[in-house]
Amino acid sequence: MIISVIGGEDAQAEALSLAETVGRELGKRGVTVCCGGGGGVMEAACRGARSAGGHTIGILPGHNAAESPPNPWVEFPVFTGIGYARNSAVALTGDAVIAVDGAYGTLNEIAFALIHGVPLVGLDTWDFAYHGHDGNRIVRADSAEEAVEKAIEMAERRRSRAAT
């Protein structure tokens, strides 16, 4: 199973701590973490996953490591050369997505997850209400552990529906 963890590069200490715990909890459960491969929330999630023996994928915007250096905890870097368009690949690679904090790039990844029906758990992240759109499609969690449990449960349901 792969779960994408998305969030801001310039995140504050509390968000980084949440992301590292999310990564560690995913790693403990044998779930591979996918992210954008950069710093901030992405780096913290990868660090947490690797500290628990988990695997990490970083989908990077540049053509190579010189252009887009992956954080030190990315085990499998994927260089796309497509800039922010790589956000679609980050959202679609996961069987589910956990959004931690985040800025506009995270909002973009949230949109891709919602557009494509990828289960999405929000942990202190964007909230929205707009006529004709259901803001409750972001399943909220109050802790990193709860976010991981919900994301795994939703990913398993999605996988079982796809298998039938």
C-alpha positions as a printed NumPy array, in Angstrom:
array([[  0.   ,   0.   ,   0.   ],
       [  1.144,   3.539,  -0.753],
       [ -0.167,   6.621,   1.026],
       [  0.778,  10.085,  -0.182],
       [  1.614,  12.65 ,   2.489],
       [  1.288,  16.234,   1.324],
       [  2.036,  19.52 ,   3.043],
       [  3.999,  22.711,   3.002],
       [  7.699,  23.161,   2.513],
       [  7.767,  26.097,   4.949],
       [  5.775,  24.387,   7.713],
       [  6.021,  25.325,  11.36 ],
       [  7.392,  23.001,  14.077],
       [  3.969,  21.625,  15.069],
       [  3.143,  20.579,  11.497],
       [  6.587,  19.027,  11.083],
       [  6.095,  16.997,  14.243],
       [  2.678,  15.787,  13.006],
       [  4.142,  14.852,   9.618],
       [  7.036,  12.941,  11.167],
       [  4.611,  11.004,  13.368],
       [  2.392,  10.284,  10.338],
       [  5.424,   8.942,   8.466],
       [  6.582,   6.851,  11.421],
       [  3.104,   5.349,  11.92 ],
       [  2.856,   4.513,   8.205],
       [  6.331,   2.967,   8.261],
       [  5.457,   0.822,  11.29 ],
       [  2.489,  -0.565,   9.349],
       [  4.53 ,  -1.375,   6.237],
       [  2.915,   1.391,   4.182],
       [  5.118,   3.194,   1.659],
       [  5.079,   6.997,   1.887],
       [  4.868,   9.015,  -1.322],
       [  5.443,  12.781,  -1.279],
       [  6.852,  15.62 ,  -3.35 ],
       [ 10.351,  14.754,  -2.148],
       [ 11.296,  18.203,  -0.86 ],
       [ 11.637,  19.781,   2.565],
       [  9.182,  20.696,   5.284],
       [  6.261,  18.287,   5.72 ],
       [  7.627,  16.078,   2.935],
       [ 11.007,  15.679,   4.612],
       [  9.475,  15.124,   8.049],
       [  7.131,  12.402,   6.738],
       [ 10.016,  10.646,   4.964],
       [ 12.234,  10.895,   8.055],
       [  9.487,   9.352,  10.181],
       [  8.838,   6.539,   7.717],
       [ 12.512,   5.645,   7.351],
       [ 13.01 ,   5.734,  11.149],
       [ 10.426,   2.948,  11.369],
       [ 11.932,   0.917,   8.529],
       [  9.408,   2.127,   5.962],
       [  9.935,   3.003,   2.321],
       [  9.654,   6.432,   0.689],
       [  9.022,   7.741,  -2.809],
       [  9.696,  11.366,  -3.728],
       [  8.107,  12.711,  -6.913],
       [ 10.258,  15.73 ,  -7.708],
       [  9.613,  18.687, -10.017],
       [ 13.007,  18.85 , -11.746],
       [ 14.903,  16.77 , -14.275],
       [ 17.622,  15.511, -11.922],
       [ 19.067,  15.705,  -8.402],
       [ 21.091,  18.812,  -9.234],
       [ 17.904,  20.628, -10.242],
       [ 15.623,  19.119,  -7.575],
       [ 17.607,  17.632,  -4.716],
       [ 15.489,  15.087,  -2.85 ],
       [ 15.45 ,  15.251,   0.921],
       [ 17.889,  12.804,   2.575],
       [ 15.119,  10.348,   3.498],
       [ 13.73 ,   9.824,  -0.01 ],
       [ 14.566,   6.249,  -0.895],
       [ 13.164,   6.258,  -4.436],
       [ 13.372,   9.663,  -6.161],
       [ 11.313,  10.146,  -9.323],
       [ 12.444,  13.142, -11.384],
       [  9.623,  14.402, -13.577],
       [ 10.89 ,  17.609, -15.186],
       [  7.336,  18.958, -15.086],
       [  7.443,  21.407, -12.173],
       [  4.278,  21.794, -10.13 ],
       [  2.398,  19.561, -12.557],
       [  4.022,  16.746, -10.583],
       [  1.434,  17.462,  -7.86 ],
       [ -1.053,  15.383,  -9.823],
       [  1.305,  12.386,  -9.73 ],
       [  1.84 ,  12.8  ,  -5.98 ],
       [ -1.92 ,  12.77 ,  -5.317],
       [ -2.662,   9.913,  -7.715],
       [  0.184,   7.629,  -6.594],
       [ -1.303,   7.081,  -3.152],
       [ -4.109,   4.669,  -2.374],
       [ -5.102,   7.536,  -0.071],
       [ -3.706,  10.983,   0.772],
       [ -2.967,  12.598,   4.128],
       [ -2.722,  16.397,   4.005],
       [ -0.77 ,  18.   ,   6.852],
       [ -0.862,  21.794,   7.051],
       [  0.152,  23.215,   3.673],
       [  0.103,  26.167,   1.332],
       [ -1.083,  26.548,  -2.269],
       [  0.81 ,  23.525,  -3.589],
       [ -0.953,  21.407,  -0.969],
       [ -4.279,  22.925,  -1.976],
       [ -3.487,  21.928,  -5.553],
       [ -2.765,  18.332,  -4.487],
       [ -5.97 ,  18.28 ,  -2.418],
       [ -7.88 ,  19.343,  -5.533],
       [ -6.305,  16.552,  -7.598],
       [ -7.21 ,  13.985,  -4.944],
       [-10.811,  15.228,  -4.827],
       [-11.138,  15.407,  -8.627],
       [ -9.903,  11.841,  -9.033],
       [-11.691,  10.293,  -6.059],
       [ -8.571,   9.503,  -4.041],
       [ -9.529,   9.209,  -0.333],
       [ -8.276,  12.235,   1.556],
       [ -7.599,  12.771,   5.264],
       [ -6.899,  16.281,   6.547],
       [ -4.735,  16.979,   9.575],
       [ -4.743,  20.692,  10.384],
       [ -5.007,  21.583,   6.695],
       [ -7.178,  23.518,   4.275],
       [-10.897,  23.856,   4.849],
       [-13.288,  25.163,   2.262],
       [-16.922,  25.73 ,   1.528],
       [-18.094,  26.629,  -1.942],
       [-21.565,  26.21 ,  -3.429],
       [-21.914,  22.93 ,  -5.264],
       [-18.855,  21.351,  -3.633],
       [-18.775,  19.153,  -0.551],
       [-16.015,  20.362,   1.78 ],
       [-16.673,  17.315,   3.955],
       [-14.948,  15.088,   1.389],
       [-11.795,  15.874,   3.346],
       [-12.11 ,  13.446,   6.264],
       [-10.726,  15.233,   9.316],
       [ -8.403,  13.75 ,  11.919],
       [ -7.312,  15.203,  15.258],
       [ -4.009,  13.332,  15.575],
       [ -1.359,  11.767,  13.387],
       [ -2.343,   8.296,  14.566],
       [ -5.999,   8.912,  13.738],
       [ -5.05 ,  10.263,  10.3  ],
       [ -3.049,   7.125,   9.548],
       [ -5.822,   4.791,  10.746],
       [ -8.44 ,   6.598,   8.657],
       [ -6.233,   6.758,   5.567],
       [ -5.404,   3.044,   5.714],
       [ -9.048,   2.122,   6.237],
       [-10.146,   4.306,   3.317],
       [ -7.338,   2.981,   1.089],
       [ -8.321,  -0.619,   1.862],
       [-11.958,   0.122,   0.965],
       [-10.844,   1.782,  -2.27 ],
       [ -8.63 ,  -1.168,  -3.182],
       [-11.379,  -3.704,  -2.475],
       [-13.846,  -1.742,  -4.662],
       [-11.276,  -1.618,  -7.474],
       [-10.76 ,  -5.373,  -7.238],
       [-14.451,  -6.121,  -7.838]])
